[in-house]
């Protein structure tokens, strides 16, 4: 199994890139126009992502698991914050002034759930899935606060904080954790309806509907990203200095920073189990999140740079992520 782990990573990344290409073809064949692409982008950010986050929290969070794995959300948030610091450090060398906010955002926000989730499931089973989803809690909080705040370039006054805290993704995260402490887990499981109390059938129906809506997030995000790429002029596809900086920072410098932080913590006597450590490394090595172009369009930013960064970092990651994963394993990091 260990010898084939890099192949699992490779196949999943290649599949994601193939779906992006489907969106690109759909745009060029006018199945998706600029208007429909924009509407789908808002639909994903405001509807399907919150639905996915809410139901994921309900499935995976309970008091016992939180007591044992309480620190995982901190690691998830730390991965994005480490990327944010890398973006701030490399920004002066690569980015134009008008692109700096988007540059930092793209370096910070790795694909922490869409791609790692199936990879972690195949590598580590339920433990891997639970790790990804609990890491997602901290990552989501950082995205909807620090990340969106970076894009909006706003001072942290009361109005800005209110707008950030009312974002649907953050609200869904908080609601999911809270409801998970009270909603019975069997309502999200595939159980015979005859075993569900009559008074809970409406709740189960609603949760099933939210699960179906949330399941649209990954394919729709990938298709919309491809459609956004298909709307770019061919000249925009040439790698610029800024784009090159995003590729280097997101795929190589940010993972190296995460490895250095983990090794530093180990020297201080802070150790993490293998699943937590390897899943965190996988996320740190990921390309720019497929939802980033939708966030730049929704909250302000350079959507062209975001779409091209997703395309190129995903393309390069087909080789870079399996290679880095293999290297980290071999070195025992």
C-alpha angles and dihedrals in degrees: 000000000000093000091056098047093096088053091055089054091047096050094049094050092047090051092052091051090051091057090050088056090053089057090049091053091046090056094048091049091048095243084125121035128194090262096050091044091053092048092049089049092057091044091055095046097043102033120015099039093052090046091052093047094047096050092042090056091048092052099046110028124083133143095260094051092044090053091055100034101032092128096058094085088053090055091047091053090043092057091058093042090051088052089049090055091048089052091050091049097048098036096088091056099050115016135081115229094252092052100045098100092050091044092055092045093051094048091048101046109069122178092269101167117012096062104022093053098068090037093052091046092056094042102042108008119216092350090059093048092049091049093052093048095047091046085051090064094064093037091053092051091051092046094052094044115026095021099048090039089057092052093047092048088211128152112248096254124145094268093051093046091049091052092048094048092050093057110125095233094056092044090051091051093051093044092047094053092046095046091045089069091059110024113090112243093227089071088071095042127089097254130149110275090227088069093055114092112247092241091057099049093091091051092049090049091053093047091048089052092050090048091053091048092047091050088065092065101084100044094040092048091052094046093047090049090052091048090052089051089049090057094058124099112253090243089062090064093070109104111252127198090262093050091048088052092053091050094049095042098045100040103034116011097044094050090047089052091051092050090049092050092049092048090048091053089049090056087053090054097258110132132179128203118256097257094051093045097046095043089051090051091049091053092046090054094050125116123249110303113265090231094059095091089052091051093049090051092046100043105022132275143107103308092180091057090044094052093046091046090053091049097047098038090049091048093049092042091063084079104019099056097050089044093050091044090052092047094049091050094047093049092048093234 
